[in-house]
Amino acid sequence: MLYYMHEMQRLWMASARMAAEGARLAFRNPWSPLAHNPGARYLGSAAELFEHLTRRYGKPDWGLDSTEIDGETVAVAEEAIVKRTYCHLLHFRRQTEREDPKVLLVAPLSGHFATLLRGTVETLLPDHDVFVTDWQDCRMVPITEDKFNLNDYIDYLIDFLHVLGPNTHVIAVCQPAVPAMAATAVMSGWNDACVPATLTLIGGPIDTRKSPTAVNTLARSKPLEWFEQHVVVQVPPPYPGMFRKVYPGFIQLTNFVAMNFEKHLASYHQLFDHLVEGDEEAADKKRGFYEEYQAVMDLPAEFYLDTLKVVFQEHALPKGEMVARWHPVLPEKITRTAILCVEGELDDISGVGQTKAALEITTNLPDYLKRYHLQKGVGHYGVFNGRKWRTEIAPVIRGFIREHDHESGHEPVPRLVSIKGYRRD
């Protein structure tokens, strides 16, 4: 009933949003006589803030149609080279003859769309051939399609690595750190030619027993059945995925906001001040951030519950007990994939040491293939977005990839591939 109540509230608020939009136009349009009354800017700004807060945001556009390489503007074309039910593999194809390292950027499947990594992609584009996992909103997936769990996630990554071929560099941001490492370990056990050349893990929950955060504590505080009964719900009509069980994006967004409620409250107060003062540049920056932040998607229930159990409750990967499909996930099998772990000093989602644990459990990986970077003064989002990401973290990753890139690995990438998942024996 929770999802149905949410939808009813959204529909009920539609008329209030329309009224707020009308008030905004009446009090802020210079051609309106009401706009010249005392207090009009305050009333118009309040109306805009209300409409902004109560709106539902769809999937944002990437908006990356160009990049700058060696001082010249280069066109960028976004195309899906693999289309799967739950994820498309996007290629940001640059109109250049440069043969830069191939990078598979694995976006988190944790509530936000992959476009949350827009700044990450933008920074990588000048020096890398970038591919991104574009996860699909589960409420748009019909119930007649197969279910999707953590094993399927790992299968998808292995499939994508086989499409991209040898000498691909993987960057996993937050949640996908565990499945990306699992895929690398399984492929290493097969002695697969397409095993990643490098694996960069950014703020990921490899071992959540280290420096546990509020997120980790919550995940361990209740049995799995509690989460299944209280936060897993059915998608209501008329969505294509109606009756499918999901972990709704609006619950995840509520949790994110609650973690830093005072910070978000202050931020919206700043937005109100910018609107009243007529500082459109600053207001647009705030609006843009929250339009991205509030654009959320539903997660497959099976994947959500698997992740809770395997990653946050059982700690299966660092204990050496994880199994992907029927393959034991053994980090000690990783012997030739260079690993870089990046953490933020102020990360309140993946605590310091949780990502670095990847270097500790890969016992057969030579030390020269291991690297660690702790970024001072940044939180969870600062490790893949913002000024310090661009000026301090990205150069470390760029240098690490270049150092371990195999020149013979550059191969043409297909324009469009449609593949069904397979299982390796």
C-alpha positions in Angstrom: 0.0 0.0 0.0 3.0 2.3 0.5 3.6 2.9 -3.2 -0.2 3.4 -3.8 -0.3 6.0 -1.0 2.7 7.8 -2.5 1.1 7.9 -5.9 -2.2 9.2 -4.5 -0.3 11.9 -2.7 1.5 12.9 -5.8 -1.7 13.1 -7.8 -3.4 15.1 -5.0 -0.5 17.5 -5.0 -0.8 18.1 -8.8 -3.4 20.8 -8.4 -1.3 22.5 -5.7 1.7 22.5 -7.9 -0.3 24.0 -10.8 -1.5 26.7 -8.4 2.1 27.4 -7.2 3.3 27.7 -10.8 0.5 30.2 -11.5 1.5 32.2 -8.4 5.2 32.1 -9.5 4.3 33.6 -12.9 2.0 36.1 -11.3 4.5 37.4 -8.8 7.7 37.1 -10.8 6.7 38.0 -14.4 7.6 41.7 -14.9 4.5 42.1 -17.2 2.2 41.1 -14.3 0.9 44.0 -12.1 1.2 41.8 -9.1 4.9 41.5 -9.6 5.4 45.2 -8.5 3.7 44.9 -5.2 5.6 44.8 -1.9 6.6 41.3 -1.0 6.0 39.9 -4.5 9.5 38.5 -4.8 9.1 36.6 -1.6 5.7 35.2 -2.6 6.9 34.3 -6.1 10.1 32.7 -4.7 8.1 30.7 -2.1 5.8 29.4 -4.8 8.7 28.4 -7.0 10.3 26.6 -4.1 7.1 24.7 -3.3 6.7 23.6 -6.9 10.4 22.5 -7.1 10.1 20.5 -3.9 6.9 18.6 -4.9 7.7 17.9 -8.5 8.6 14.4 -9.8 11.8 14.4 -11.8 12.3 12.0 -14.7 15.6 10.6 -15.9 17.9 13.6 -16.7 19.7 14.0 -19.9 23.4 13.5 -20.0 23.9 16.7 -22.0 27.5 15.8 -22.9 27.7 16.6 -26.6 31.3 17.8 -26.6 34.6 17.7 -24.8 37.9 19.5 -25.0 41.0 17.6 -26.2 44.4 19.4 -26.5 42.7 22.8 -26.5 40.2 21.9 -29.3 36.4 21.2 -29.0 35.6 17.6 -30.0 32.0 16.4 -30.6 30.7 13.6 -28.5 27.9 11.2 -29.5 26.0 9.2 -26.9 24.9 5.7 -28.2 23.8 2.4 -26.6 26.0 -0.4 -27.9 24.4 -3.0 -25.8 20.7 -3.0 -24.7 19.7 -5.4 -21.9 16.4 -5.4 -20.0 17.9 -3.8 -16.9 20.9 -2.0 -18.2 22.1 -0.3 -21.4 25.8 0.0 -22.1 26.4 3.6 -23.3 29.3 4.7 -25.3 30.3 8.3 -25.4 31.9 8.2 -28.8 34.3 11.1 -29.4 34.9 12.3 -32.9 38.7 11.8 -32.7 41.3 9.4 -34.0 43.0 9.2 -30.6 43.3 5.7 -29.2 42.9 6.4 -25.5 42.3 3.7 -22.8 38.9 2.1 -22.8 37.1 2.8 -19.5 34.0 1.0 -18.3 32.4 3.3 -15.7 30.1 1.2 -13.5 27.4 3.5 -12.2 25.7 2.5 -8.9 22.3 0.8 -8.9 21.2 2.5 -5.6 18.3 4.8 -6.4 19.7 7.5 -8.6 20.1 7.3 -12.4 23.6 6.9 -13.9 23.5 10.6 -14.9 24.5 11.3 -11.3 28.0 10.5 -12.7 27.7 13.2 -15.3 30.6 15.2 -13.8 32.7 12.0 -13.6 32.2 11.2 -17.3 32.8 14.8 -18.2 36.2 14.7 -16.5 37.2 11.3 -18.0 36.2 12.1 -21.6 39.3 14.1 -22.7 41.7 11.3 -21.9 39.6 8.1 -22.1 37.2 6.2 -24.4 34.3 6.1 -21.9 31.5 3.5 -21.6 28.9 3.7 -18.8 26.3 1.2 -17.3 23.0 3.0 -17.7 20.7 1.1 -15.3 17.0 1.2 -16.2 14.1 2.2 -13.8 12.6 -1.1 -12.6 9.0 0.4 -12.5 9.3 0.5 -16.3 10.2 -3.2 -16.6 7.2 -5.4 -17.2 6.7 -8.2 -14.7 6.8 -10.7 -17.6 10.6 -10.1 -17.8 13.1 -12.1 -15.8 13.9 -11.1 -12.3 17.2 -9.4 -11.5 19.5 -10.2 -8.6 23.1 -9.7 -7.5 24.2 -12.7 -9.6 22.6 -11.1 -12.7 24.4 -7.8 -12.0 27.8 -9.7 -12.0 26.8 -11.5 -15.2 26.0 -8.2 -16.9 29.4 -6.8 -16.0 31.1 -9.9 -17.4 29.1 -9.7 -20.5 30.0 -6.0 -21.0 33.7 -6.8 -20.5 33.5 -9.4 -23.1 31.9 -7.0 -25.5 34.6 -4.3 -24.9 37.4 -6.9 -25.1 40.8 -7.1 -23.5 42.6 -4.1 -21.9 39.5 -2.5 -20.5 39.8 -0.4 -17.4 36.9 -0.6 -14.9 35.9 2.2 -12.5 33.2 1.2 -10.0 31.6 4.0 -8.0 30.2 3.1 -4.6 27.7 0.3 -4.7 29.2 -1.6 -7.7 32.5 -2.0 -6.0 31.5 -5.5 -4.7 30.0 -6.9 -8.0 32.9 -5.4 -10.0 35.4 -7.1 -7.8 33.4 -10.3 -7.9 33.3 -10.2 -11.7 37.1 -9.6 -11.8 37.8 -12.5 -9.4 35.6 -14.9 -11.3 37.1 -13.9 -14.7 40.6 -14.2 -13.2 39.8 -17.7 -12.0 38.8 -18.5 -15.6 42.1 -16.9 -16.9 39.8 -14.9 -19.1 41.5 -12.7 -21.7 39.0 -9.9 -21.0 39.7 -9.6 -17.3 40.1 -5.8 -16.6 43.5 -4.3 -16.9 42.8 -2.1 -13.9 40.0 -1.9 -11.4 39.4 1.4 -9.6 37.1 1.3 -6.6 35.7 4.6 -5.5 34.0 4.8 -2.1 32.7 1.2 -2.2 31.4 -1.2 0.6 34.0 -4.0 0.2 34.1 -4.6 3.9 31.5 -2.7 5.9 32.8 -4.0 9.2 35.4 -1.3 9.0 34.5 2.2 10.1 30.7 1.4 10.0 28.5 4.3 9.1 24.8 4.9 9.8 23.9 3.2 6.5 25.9 0.1 7.5 24.4 0.0 11.0 20.8 0.3 9.7 21.5 -2.6 7.2 22.6 -4.8 10.1 20.1 -3.7 12.7 17.2 -5.8 11.4 16.7 -9.2 9.8 16.3 -9.5 6.0 12.7 -10.3 6.5 12.0 -6.9 8.1 13.3 -5.1 5.0 11.3 -7.4 2.7 8.1 -6.7 4.7 8.5 -3.0 5.2 10.4 -1.4 2.2 9.8 -3.9 -0.6 6.5 -3.0 -2.4 4.7 -3.6 -5.6 4.7 -1.1 -8.4 1.1 0.2 -8.9 -0.7 0.7 -12.2 -0.4 2.3 -14.7 3.4 1.8 -14.9 4.7 -0.9 -17.3 6.2 -2.7 -14.3 3.0 -2.8 -12.3 2.8 -5.6 -9.7 6.6 -6.1 -9.9 8.3 -6.0 -6.4 10.8 -3.2 -6.0 12.6 -1.1 -3.5 11.2 2.3 -4.4 13.4 5.3 -5.3 11.3 7.6 -3.2 12.2 5.6 0.0 15.8 5.8 -0.9 15.6 9.5 -1.5 13.9 10.0 1.8 16.7 8.1 3.5 19.4 10.2 1.7 17.7 13.4 2.7 17.2 12.3 6.3 20.9 11.5 6.7 21.8 15.2 6.1 18.4 16.9 6.8 19.9 20.1 8.2 22.3 20.4 5.4 19.6 20.1 2.8 17.3 22.5 4.7 20.1 25.1 4.7 20.7 24.5 1.0 17.0 25.2 0.2 17.1 28.3 2.3 20.0 29.5 0.2 18.0 28.7 -2.9 15.2 30.8 -1.6 17.6 33.7 -0.9 19.0 33.5 -4.4 15.5 33.6 -5.9 14.5 36.6 -3.8 17.8 38.4 -4.6 17.4 37.7 -8.3 20.7 35.8 -8.5 19.7 33.5 -11.3 23.2 32.0 -11.8 23.4 30.8 -8.2 19.8 29.7 -8.2 20.3 27.7 -11.4 23.2 25.9 -9.9 21.2 24.9 -6.8 18.2 23.9 -8.9 20.3 21.8 -11.2 21.8 19.9 -8.3 18.5 19.1 -6.7 16.8 18.2 -10.0 19.5 15.6 -10.4 19.4 14.6 -6.8 15.6 14.1 -6.7 15.5 12.1 -9.9 15.3 8.6 -8.5 14.5 5.1 -9.9 13.1 1.9 -8.4 15.4 -1.0 -7.7 14.6 -4.7 -8.4 13.6 -6.2 -5.0 15.7 -9.3 -5.6 18.8 -7.3 -6.2 18.2 -5.0 -3.2 17.7 -7.9 -0.8 20.7 -9.8 -2.2 22.9 -6.8 -1.7 21.7 -6.3 1.9 22.3 -9.9 2.7 25.6 -10.6 0.9 27.4 -7.2 1.3 26.0 -5.6 4.5 24.9 -8.5 6.7 27.1 -11.5 5.8 30.2 -9.7 4.6 30.7 -12.6 2.2 33.3 -11.1 -0.1 35.9 -10.2 2.6 35.3 -13.4 4.4 35.9 -15.4 1.2 32.4 -16.9 1.3 30.8 -15.2 -1.7 29.4 -17.2 -4.6 28.4 -15.7 -7.9 26.0 -18.1 -9.6 27.9 -21.3 -8.8 31.4 -19.8 -9.0 33.2 -19.2 -5.7 34.4 -15.5 -5.6 38.0 -15.8 -4.6 39.9 -12.4 -4.4 43.2 -14.3 -4.2 42.6 -15.4 -7.9 43.2 -11.7 -8.9 46.9 -11.7 -9.9 47.2 -9.4 -12.9 44.4 -6.7 -12.6 45.9 -3.6 -11.0 43.7 -2.2 -8.2 43.3 1.4 -7.1 41.1 2.2 -4.0 39.9 5.8 -3.6 38.2 6.9 -0.3 36.9 10.2 1.0 38.0 11.3 4.4 34.5 12.5 5.3 32.5 9.8 3.6 29.4 9.1 5.7 28.1 6.2 3.5 31.2 4.1 2.9 33.6 4.7 5.8 37.3 5.0 5.6 38.9 1.6 5.2 35.9 -0.2 3.7 37.2 0.3 0.1 40.8 -0.2 1.0 39.9 -3.7 2.2 40.1 -4.8 -1.4 43.9 -4.4 -1.3 44.0 -6.6 1.8 42.0 -9.5 0.5 43.8 -9.8 -2.9 46.6 -11.6 -1.2 48.2 -12.9 -4.5 48.3 -9.5 -6.2 51.8 -8.0 -6.3 52.2 -4.8 -4.3 53.2 -2.9 -7.4 49.7 -3.5 -8.8 48.1 -2.0 -5.7 47.5 1.7 -4.9 45.5 3.6 -2.4 44.3 7.2 -2.3 42.6 8.9 0.6 41.2 12.3 -0.4 41.2 14.8 2.4 38.2 17.1 3.0 35.6 15.3 0.8 32.5 13.3 1.6 30.8 10.5 -0.4 29.8 12.6 -3.5 33.1 14.5 -3.4 35.1 11.4 -4.4 33.5 11.3 -7.9 32.2 14.9 -8.4 33.2 18.5 -7.8 36.5 20.4 -7.7 38.6 18.0 -5.7 37.5 15.2 -7.9 38.6 17.1 -11.0 41.9 18.5 -9.7 43.1 15.8 -7.3 41.4 12.5 -7.7 40.9 12.2 -11.5 44.7 12.9 -12.2 45.5 10.0 -9.9 43.1 7.7 -11.7 44.3 8.9 -15.1 47.9 8.2 -14.2 47.1 4.8 -12.8 45.2 3.7 -15.9 48.0 5.0 -18.2 50.6 3.2 -16.1 48.9 -0.2 -16.5 47.4 0.2 -20.0 48.4 -2.5 -22.5 49.0 -0.8 -25.9 48.1 -3.8 -27.9 44.6 -3.9 -26.4 43.0 -1.2 -28.5 40.3 -2.8 -30.6 37.3 -1.3 -32.5 34.1 -1.3 -30.6 30.9 -2.5 -32.2 28.1 0.0 -33.0 25.3 -2.1 -31.5 25.3 -5.4 -29.8 22.2 -7.2 -28.5 23.2 -10.1 -26.3 21.4 -12.4 -23.9 23.0 -13.3 -20.6 24.9 -16.5 -20.4 26.4 -18.6 -17.6 30.0 -19.8 -17.6 30.7 -23.3 -16.3 
